């Protein structure tokens, strides 16, 4: 759970990414404050944890990772 005024927006953004990429594990680190995504085990090209300092950057990286193997 996120504290503060921006928490609801961040939670909404995370939920939107989770719906868009349902097979990925996506979360915000409680200790780091960073955003993280782990690809599904059978992803054809991405085999590592993806990290970003903000939600927009994570969304961009996920879109790029999805583009690596098509729609």
Rosetta constraint file for C-alpha pairs under 8 A:
AtomPair CA 1 CA 7 HARMONIC 7.53 0.50
AtomPair CA 1 CA 11 HARMONIC 7.77 0.50
AtomPair CA 2 CA 6 HARMONIC 7.90 0.50
AtomPair CA 2 CA 7 HARMONIC 4.61 0.50
AtomPair CA 2 CA 8 HARMONIC 7.42 0.50
AtomPair CA 2 CA 10 HARMONIC 7.68 0.50
AtomPair CA 2 CA 11 HARMONIC 7.37 0.50
AtomPair CA 3 CA 7 HARMONIC 5.46 0.50
AtomPair CA 6 CA 10 HARMONIC 6.24 0.50
AtomPair CA 7 CA 11 HARMONIC 6.03 0.50
AtomPair CA 8 CA 12 HARMONIC 6.08 0.50
AtomPair CA 9 CA 13 HARMONIC 6.11 0.50
AtomPair CA 10 CA 14 HARMONIC 6.12 0.50
AtomPair CA 10 CA 55 HARMONIC 7.49 0.50
AtomPair CA 11 CA 15 HARMONIC 6.16 0.50
AtomPair CA 12 CA 16 HARMONIC 6.18 0.50
AtomPair CA 13 CA 17 HARMONIC 6.34 0.50
AtomPair CA 13 CA 55 HARMONIC 7.18 0.50
AtomPair CA 14 CA 18 HARMONIC 6.16 0.50
AtomPair CA 14 CA 26 HARMONIC 7.30 0.50
AtomPair CA 14 CA 27 HARMONIC 7.04 0.50
AtomPair CA 14 CA 55 HARMONIC 7.51 0.50
AtomPair CA 15 CA 19 HARMONIC 6.18 0.50
AtomPair CA 16 CA 20 HARMONIC 6.18 0.50
AtomPair CA 17 CA 21 HARMONIC 5.97 0.50
AtomPair CA 17 CA 26 HARMONIC 7.62 0.50
AtomPair CA 17 CA 59 HARMONIC 7.04 0.50
AtomPair CA 18 CA 22 HARMONIC 5.32 0.50
AtomPair CA 18 CA 24 HARMONIC 7.18 0.50
AtomPair CA 18 CA 25 HARMONIC 7.49 0.50
AtomPair CA 18 CA 26 HARMONIC 6.33 0.50
AtomPair CA 23 CA 39 HARMONIC 7.25 0.50
AtomPair CA 23 CA 40 HARMONIC 5.71 0.50
AtomPair CA 24 CA 37 HARMONIC 6.45 0.50
AtomPair CA 24 CA 38 HARMONIC 5.68 0.50
AtomPair CA 24 CA 39 HARMONIC 4.86 0.50
AtomPair CA 24 CA 40 HARMONIC 5.44 0.50
AtomPair CA 25 CA 37 HARMONIC 5.42 0.50
AtomPair CA 25 CA 38 HARMONIC 5.08 0.50
AtomPair CA 25 CA 39 HARMONIC 6.70 0.50
AtomPair CA 25 CA 40 HARMONIC 7.64 0.50
AtomPair CA 26 CA 35 HARMONIC 7.54 0.50
AtomPair CA 26 CA 36 HARMONIC 5.65 0.50
AtomPair CA 26 CA 37 HARMONIC 4.35 0.50
AtomPair CA 26 CA 38 HARMONIC 6.58 0.50
AtomPair CA 27 CA 35 HARMONIC 5.91 0.50
AtomPair CA 27 CA 36 HARMONIC 5.40 0.50
AtomPair CA 27 CA 37 HARMONIC 6.56 0.50
AtomPair CA 28 CA 33 HARMONIC 6.16 0.50
AtomPair CA 28 CA 34 HARMONIC 5.69 0.50
AtomPair CA 28 CA 35 HARMONIC 4.45 0.50
AtomPair CA 28 CA 36 HARMONIC 6.10 0.50
AtomPair CA 29 CA 33 HARMONIC 4.96 0.50
AtomPair CA 29 CA 34 HARMONIC 5.40 0.50
AtomPair CA 29 CA 35 HARMONIC 6.21 0.50
AtomPair CA 29 CA 36 HARMONIC 7.18 0.50
AtomPair CA 30 CA 34 HARMONIC 8.00 0.50
AtomPair CA 33 CA 53 HARMONIC 7.66 0.50
AtomPair CA 34 CA 51 HARMONIC 6.89 0.50
AtomPair CA 34 CA 52 HARMONIC 5.92 0.50
AtomPair CA 34 CA 53 HARMONIC 4.91 0.50
AtomPair CA 34 CA 54 HARMONIC 6.57 0.50
AtomPair CA 35 CA 51 HARMONIC 5.71 0.50
AtomPair CA 35 CA 52 HARMONIC 5.17 0.50
AtomPair CA 35 CA 53 HARMONIC 6.13 0.50
AtomPair CA 35 CA 54 HARMONIC 6.27 0.50
AtomPair CA 35 CA 55 HARMONIC 6.40 0.50
AtomPair CA 35 CA 58 HARMONIC 6.60 0.50
AtomPair CA 36 CA 49 HARMONIC 7.00 0.50
AtomPair CA 36 CA 50 HARMONIC 5.65 0.50
AtomPair CA 36 CA 51 HARMONIC 4.55 0.50
AtomPair CA 36 CA 52 HARMONIC 6.45 0.50
AtomPair CA 36 CA 58 HARMONIC 7.30 0.50
AtomPair CA 37 CA 49 HARMONIC 5.93 0.50
AtomPair CA 37 CA 50 HARMONIC 5.16 0.50
AtomPair CA 37 CA 51 HARMONIC 6.57 0.50
AtomPair CA 37 CA 58 HARMONIC 7.84 0.50
AtomPair CA 37 CA 62 HARMONIC 8.00 0.50
AtomPair CA 38 CA 48 HARMONIC 6.78 0.50
AtomPair CA 38 CA 49 HARMONIC 4.86 0.50
AtomPair CA 38 CA 50 HARMONIC 6.37 0.50
AtomPair CA 39 CA 43 HARMONIC 6.36 0.50
AtomPair CA 39 CA 46 HARMONIC 6.65 0.50
AtomPair CA 39 CA 47 HARMONIC 6.68 0.50
AtomPair CA 39 CA 48 HARMONIC 7.16 0.50
AtomPair CA 39 CA 49 HARMONIC 7.11 0.50
AtomPair CA 41 CA 47 HARMONIC 7.50 0.50
AtomPair CA 43 CA 47 HARMONIC 6.99 0.50
AtomPair CA 44 CA 69 HARMONIC 6.72 0.50
AtomPair CA 45 CA 65 HARMONIC 7.99 0.50
AtomPair CA 45 CA 68 HARMONIC 6.92 0.50
AtomPair CA 45 CA 69 HARMONIC 6.93 0.50
AtomPair CA 46 CA 65 HARMONIC 6.80 0.50
AtomPair CA 50 CA 58 HARMONIC 7.74 0.50
AtomPair CA 50 CA 61 HARMONIC 7.64 0.50
AtomPair CA 51 CA 58 HARMONIC 6.86 0.50
AtomPair CA 52 CA 57 HARMONIC 5.79 0.50
AtomPair CA 52 CA 58 HARMONIC 5.21 0.50
AtomPair CA 53 CA 57 HARMONIC 6.95 0.50
AtomPair CA 53 CA 58 HARMONIC 7.69 0.50
AtomPair CA 54 CA 58 HARMONIC 6.47 0.50
AtomPair CA 55 CA 59 HARMONIC 6.19 0.50
AtomPair CA 56 CA 60 HARMONIC 6.29 0.50
AtomPair CA 57 CA 61 HARMONIC 6.21 0.50
AtomPair CA 58 CA 62 HARMONIC 6.09 0.50
AtomPair CA 59 CA 63 HARMONIC 6.19 0.50
AtomPair CA 60 CA 64 HARMONIC 6.18 0.50
AtomPair CA 61 CA 65 HARMONIC 6.09 0.50
AtomPair CA 62 CA 66 HARMONIC 6.07 0.50
AtomPair CA 63 CA 67 HARMONIC 6.16 0.50
AtomPair CA 64 CA 68 HARMONIC 6.43 0.50
AtomPair CA 65 CA 69 HARMONIC 7.47 0.50
AtomPair CA 66 CA 70 HARMONIC 6.26 0.50
AtomPair CA 66 CA 71 HARMONIC 6.78 0.50
AtomPair CA 67 CA 71 HARMONIC 6.71 0.50
